[in-house]
Amino acid sequence: MVLFVHANYHYHSCGLETLASPLCIGIALDPVRASKSYYCKMTQDVEMKELLAPPSNSVSFNVPSTLQHLKEIASLIETGAYAKEVRRIVKAVRLTIALRKKLKTSVLFAFLNFALPPSSEALTKLISYLPKEDEHDMEVDTATSATQSPNKHSLPEIEIYCYLLVLIFLIDQKRFSEAKACSSTSIARLRSMNRRTVDVLASRLYFYYSYSYELTGDLVEIRGNLLSLHRIATLRHDELGQETLLNLLLRNYLHYNLYDQAEKLRSKAPRFEAHSNQQATPISFYLESCIPFLLQFIRILFCRYLFYLGKIRTIQLEYTDAKESLLQAARKAPVGALGFRLQCNKWAIIVRLLLGEIPERTVFMQKGMKIALRPYFELTNAVRIGDLELFRIVAEKFASTFSSDRTHNLIVRLRHNVIRTGLRNISISYSRISLADVAQKLRLNSADPVADAESIVAKAIRDGAIDATLDHANGWMVSKETGDVYSTNEPQFAFNSRIAFCLNMHNEAVRALRFPPPNSHKEKESAEKRRERQQQEQELATYIAEEDDDEF
């Protein structure tokens, strides 16, 4: 009992962090020795602790620098190029996006000297694009990188990656003229390369090439280059490049309101049909590696294509197809792409209003979109009420917002829907009303409102929007009595459409089923026989081994 008291006393007096000290072990093993030399051991232990205890400031962690991260990415690209593994190239792109905010002129200067041979033309051009700032830091980094005796790379993948890195840095620094020159040089270099391991880097380079020209308002200058690049990507079976370039071309045409040219290109350009919601485009070469980051990138390309397709369909008055494409694009878009989903919802709201539908209130209350969708909420309220004056006030109030969203022309089309909704409310409320009162309730501001109201009512009756008759002699609109809807064929048509939808869904599900091969039962029997034969062979080998042991 005294033994453990001494041990605890030594623990508290010496201030050790554990009872497994040499003195405690000695106490536990030799109690007699401990009783004789306890105080001597205690003082020696304290002195030893003071000698061995490191200072608190001496502990340091070596955090890799941005330059070291870039060197690791370069080695990853080199390994992927030699092994022809696209997943490594994709991982390098993902890591580069994470380092994007940490890039500096000095770091890029040192990395370019590390990655490219000193006599290469690419090194000279890329250094000329970098801003001449932080020269002292550049010299220090160059000196430190030179002392490490790095390996010089001459792979095309490394060169294209250097172009991409410098281009991203120039765009982030808002040096658009240098970015345009760098992107043009990189695209000229890409034309001479036909390597599948470059496709991922090339697709990102295509995007920033178009983006740099879009920032300066010179998209029209590169339209011919994008068309030729799309043709080259098609001939080389670069499927990822085809998808990227097709989206860039559609964006180029829609930027200048060339919807007919965009539709001709979309209808004739080769595309890869979607198989399921989880797999946006079945690009066979890339999907074999099952890379989540690449699958997300391909899904983003497909979402952009759906958005551009929805805009084209909207302008061409194909509102049903446009609504489906826009809602699908908003649903498939990543959660972090708030701006893209916001644009999809804005266009989808306008399309649904043009179709005569009223979007639910939850559409306008989505997280992060409530303020941005406020103009469209007020516009929807005006269309729902059918108040033409309120619609005009909302359109004038948010004219700048609608113009920046490029939906002003579509809102002009909504005026007819507002008038039709208001006229439908009037026909339900009144059995007979004069055309002058109709013009007054619709708030038609024109030289001859009665004549305009008569033409509007006549067109609504012809289109079937209202069930009424027009008394031209007396200037009245006479509404017909609303009969029982179940006495008509409308319930039958609605029920028939629902049944057809369910049957079509069942047929598609049956077609999607996978059945076993016709001779699967024979293969199963042969597999069972094979297992029996292997078991017999294993028993025979065990019996032979036991006989050998007995003979020995």
N, C-alpha and C positions, 0 to 999 in steps of 0.2 A: 504493500500500500504506500509505503514511503517512497518507493521507487517511482511511482507515477506522479507523486507530488513534486519530487525533484524535477522530473521531466517537464511538467507544466510550468514550474517556476522558472526553469531555464528558457522555456518557450516565451514567456512573457518578458523576462528581463533582457534577453538578447534581441527581441523584436523580430524573430524569424517568421517567415511566412508559412512554414509547414513544420510539422512535428518530425518529419523524416530527415532531421539533421544528423551529422556525424556524432555529435554528443548524445543526442537522444537514442541513436542506435547503440552507442556504447553503454548507455545506462541500461537499455533493455537486455544487452547480452552479458554484461559483467557488472553486477551490482556492487561488488566489493571495491572494484577499481573506481567505480563512480563515486562511492562515498569518500574515498581518499583524495581524489584529485578533481573534485567538482568545481571549486572556485578557479583553479588553474585552467581547466578546460574552458570555463566560461569566458575568462579574459582572452584566451587565445582565439576563441571563436569570434569574439567581438572584433579583435584586430584583423582576423582573416576576412571577416565580412566587410570591413572598411576598405581592405585592399582589393577585394574582388568585386565589390559593388560598382557597376559602371555609372557614370553620371547620367542624369535623366535627359540631358540635351544631346547625348551622343547617339541616341536611337534615331535613325533616319530611314525613310523609304525612298527607293529610287523609282520615281514616277517617270514612265517613258514620255519623251517629248513628242511633239507633233511630227518632227522630222523622222524620229524613230518609227512612229506609226506608219508614215508614208513608205519608209523602207520595207517594213513588213508587208505592206500592201503590194509593193512592187515584187517582192519575193513570192507572194501568193499568186499574182498574175503570171509570173514566170513559171511556177509549178503547174498552174492550170493550162498554160500554153503548151508546155512540153508533154503533159499527160493528156491533153485534149479533154479536160474536164471543165465544162462550162460553169459548173456550180462554184468553182473557185473564183472565176471572173465575176460572177454575180455577187459573191461575198465581198470581193474587193470594191465593187460599186457601192454596196451597202455601207461598208466601213468608211468610204470616202464621204458619203452624205453625212455621216456622224461627225466627221472632221471638218466639215465645210466652214463652220464659223471660226475655226482656229487657224485658218490659213493666213499667212503673212508673206510679204515680199521676200524677206530673208530666208524663210523656210522653203519657199518655192525655188529660190535661186540655188540653195544648197541641194535640194532634191533633184533638180534638173542636172546639176553637175554630177550627182551620184548616179542617176539612172541612164543618162545618155552619154555616148562617147564624146570626147572633147572636140573632135573634128567633124561631127555630124552637122548637117544643115538644119535639122530640127532644133538642136540646141541653140544655134545662133538666132533662129527666128523667134523661138519662144522667149529667150532672154530679152530680145528687142521689144516684145510686147509688154513686159513687166514694167511697172513704174519705177523710175529712178529715185527711190526713197530708201532711207535706212541703209545707206551705203556702208556705214561702220558695222552694222549688224550683219550685212551680207559678207563682209570680209571675215568677220569672226566665224560665222557659220561655215564659210568655205574652207577656212583653215582647219576647223575641227573635223569637217567631213573629209578633208584630204588626209588627215592623220590616220583615219580609219582604213585607208587603202581599200575602198569599195570596189566591187566587181562592176564592170561596165556592161550594160545590157544593150543588145542590138535587136531585140525582138520587136516585131511590128506592134504587138499588143502593148508593150511598154511605151512605145512612141505615141500611140493613140491615147493611151491613158494620160500621158503628160500633156497632150493637147487638151484633153477634156478637163484636166485639173486646172490648167491655166485659164481656160475659157470660163469655167465656173467662178474662179477668183476675180476675173475682170468684170463679169456681170455683177457680182456682189459688190464690187468697188465702184460700180456705175461708170465704168470706162467703156462706153458702148462702141466708140470708134475702134479702139484696140480689140474689143471683143469681136466685132464684125470682121476685121482683118484676120484675127486668129482663127475664127470659125471657117472662113473661106479657105485659108491655107490647109486646115485640117481636112476639109471635105475634098479638096484636090488630092490630098495624100490618100484618102480612103478609096478613091476610085481605082487605084492600082492594087488594092488588096482584095483577095478572095479567100478569106480564112474564116471558118465558122466560129472560131474562138474570139474573133473580133466583133461578131455581130452584136453582142450585148453592149459593148463600149460604143459601137457605131450608132446604135439606136439612141443612146443618150446624147451622142454628139449631134445627131440630126435634130433632136429636139432643141438643144441650146443654139444650134445654128439658126433655126427659124426664130427662136425667141429673141436672139440678139438683134435680128433685123426687124422684128415686130416692135421692139422697144424704141427703135429710131424711126418707125413709120415707113420702112422701105421693104415691106413684104412682097410687093409686086416685083422687085428685082430678082428674087430667088425662085420665082414660080417655075421658070424653065429648068433651073437646076434641080428642083425637087421632083419634077416630072422625069427627068433623065435618071435621077437616083432611084426613083421608084421602078423604072424600067430595068435598071441594072440589078436591083435587089430581087426582082421577079426572075430574071434570067439566072441569077446565082442561087435561087431557092432560099434566099434570106427571108424567112417568114416573119421574123420579128421586125426586120427593117421594113418590110412591106406594110405591116400594120401601122408602124410609127409614121411612115411617110404618107400613107393614105390619110391618116388623121391630120397631119400637117397641111396637106394639100386642101382638104376640106375646110380647115380653119382659114387657109389663105383665101379661098374663094368666098367664104361667108364673111370674111372681114371686109371685102369690097362689094357685098350684096350680090355676088354672082351665083345665084341659086340654081339657075339652069345648068351652068357649067359644072357646078358641084354635083348635081344629080346625074349628069352624063358620066362623070368620072366614077361616081359611086356605083352606078349600075354596070359599068364595064370593067371595073378593076376587080381582079381576083381576090376573094376573101375566103376565110375559113369559118364555116358555120359553127354556131355554138351548140354544144351537146347537152349541157346542163347548167344549172345555176352555179355549181361549184367550180366548173371549168369553163372559163369565158371563151377561149378559142383553143381548139385542139392542135396546138403547134407540136407536132410529134417529136421533133428534134430536142425541144427543151423540156417537154413534160416527162421524158424518160428519166430525167434526173430528179424530178419531184422536189423542186426548190421552192419553198414557200415565198421567198422574196420575189423570185421571178414570176411565180404564179400571180402574186399580187400586182406586179407591174403589168402583166398581160391583161389582168382583169381591169386595171385602170385604162388601158388602151381601148378595151371593149366598151367601157362606160363612156369614154369620150366619143367613140364612134356612134353610140346610141344617142348621145346628146346632139351631135351634128345631124344625125338622121332625123331626129325629132324636129329640129329647126327647119330642115328642108321640107319635111312633110307639112309643117304648119304653114309655111309660106305658100305651098302648093294646094292649100285648102283640104288636105287629107288629115282631118283633125283626129279621127279615130286611131289611125296608125301613129300619128304624132304623139297622142296621149300615151299610148302603150310604150313607145320608145323612151319618152321622157321620164315616165314613172319607173320604168325598169332601170334607167341610168341612175336615177336618184336612189333606188333601192340597192343597187349593186355597188355604189360608190363607197369608198372607205369612210369610216366614221370621222377621221381627221380631216377629210377633204370638205370642210364646211363651206368654202366659197363655191365649189363645184356643185354641191348638193343644193345650195341656195339658188344658183342660176337655174338648175333643173326644176326646182319647185316653182320659181317665178314663171317660167314658160309653161309648165304643166297647169298652173292656175289659169292662165290666159286661155289655154286650149280648152280646158274644161268649161270655162265660161262661154267660149264660142260654140261649144257643143250643147249649150243649154243647161249644163249641170252647175250646181252650186257646191263648191268644195266645203268640207267639214271645217268646223272651227279649230279642230286639233291640228290641221295643216298649218295654220298661222301661229300656233302656240308651241312649235317645236323648239327645242333647246338651242339657243344661240341664233335663232332666226326671227324672233318676235319683232324686234325693232326694224329689221330689214324688210320684213313682209308687211309692215304696217300700211304702206300705200296700196298694196294689192288687197289687203283686208277691207279698206274703205271702198276700193273700186268694186269688190265683190258685193259689198252691202248695197251700193248704188244699183248694181245690176239686179240683185235679188228683189229690191223694192220696185224697180222699174221707174225710178225718178230720173228723167232726162236732165233736169237742171242740176241735181246733185251729182250726176255722172259728169256733167261738164265742169262743175266746180272741182271735183277730185282730179279730173284730167289736167286742168290748168294748175292746180296746186302742186302736183307731183310731176309736172312735165319734164323737169330736168332729170328726175330719177328714171322715168320711163325712157327718156332718150339715151341715157347712159346704159341702160339695160337692153337697148335696141328692141324694145317692145312697143314703141309709140305707134307704129303702123298697125299693129294688131289691136291696140286699144281703140283706134279709129273704127275698126270693124265691129267692135262691141256696141257701137251706138245703135245699130239695127236690132241687136238682141235686147237692149234696154227698152226700146220702143215696143218691141213685140211683147215683152214681159208686162209692161204697163198696160198695153191694150188687152192682154189676156185678163188682167185683174179688173179692168173696166167692164169687159164682157161678162165676167162672173158676177159683178156687183149690180149691174143694171140690165134690165130686160129690154129697155129702149132708151137711147140717149142720142142727142143731136151731135152732129159732126163738129159744131163749134165748141160744144162742151168737151168733146174728145180732144180737140186741139188744145183747149185750155188745160185740161188735166195732164196731157202729155207735155205741156210747155213747149209747143212748137214755135220757135221764134223765126218766122219767115214772113215774106210779103203777103202771101195768101195762105194762112194756116188752115182754112177750111178745105181748100183744094188738096193741100198736102195730107191732111188727115183722111180725106176720102181715098186718095191713092194708097196710103198706108193700110187702111182698113181693107181695101179691095185686095191688096197683095197678101195680107194675113189670112183672109178668107180663102184665097186661091191656094195658098201653101198649107192650109189645114191647121194653122196655129190657133184660130178661134172658130167656134161654131156659131155663125151669125149670118145675117143677110143685110144687104145695103139697100136702103130706100133712097134712091137718088132724087126723086121728086120732092120728098119732104125733108131730105137732108138728115136722115136718121140711120142709126145702126141698130138693128133689131136682133137681139140675141135669142137663140133657140133654147128651149127648156132642156136642162140637163137630164137626160134619161138615165135609167138604170144601166150601169156599165156591164152588168152580168147578163143583160139581154142581148149584148152584142158579141162579136167574135174575138174581142180583145183578150179576155181571159184564156180562151183556147190558144191564141197565138203565143201568149206569154208562157203558158204551160208547155206548149210544144217546143219553144226555144230552150226552156230549162231541160227538158228531156233530151233534146239534141245535144246540149252541152255535156250532160252526164254521159251520154252514149259515146260521144267523141273522146271524152277523158278516159272512159273504160277501154276503148279501142287503142288509144295511145299507150295506155298502161300494158295492155296485152302485147302490143308490138315491142315494147321495151323489155319484156321478160326474156330471160336467158334460160334455155333448156339444155339438158345434158346431151352429148352426142348420141347418135342412134345405137352404137355398139358399146355403150358404157357398161351394160351388164356383163358383157363378155370380158371387158377389161377388168372389171371388178373380180370376176372369177379367176382370171389369170394372176391378178395381184395376190389373191388369197393362196393360190397354189405356189406362187413364188415365196411367200412368207413361210409356208409349210416346208418347202425345200430348204430354205435358209436355216430353219430351226433344226431340221434333220442333220444338215451339214455341221451345225454348231455342236449338236449332241455327239456326232461321230468324232469330231475333232477333240472334244473333251474326253471321250472314251479312249482315244488313241494316246492322248497326253497322260492319262492315268496309267495306262499299260506301260508306257515308257518309264514313268516314275517307279513302278513296281519292279521292272527289270533292273533299274539302276540300284 
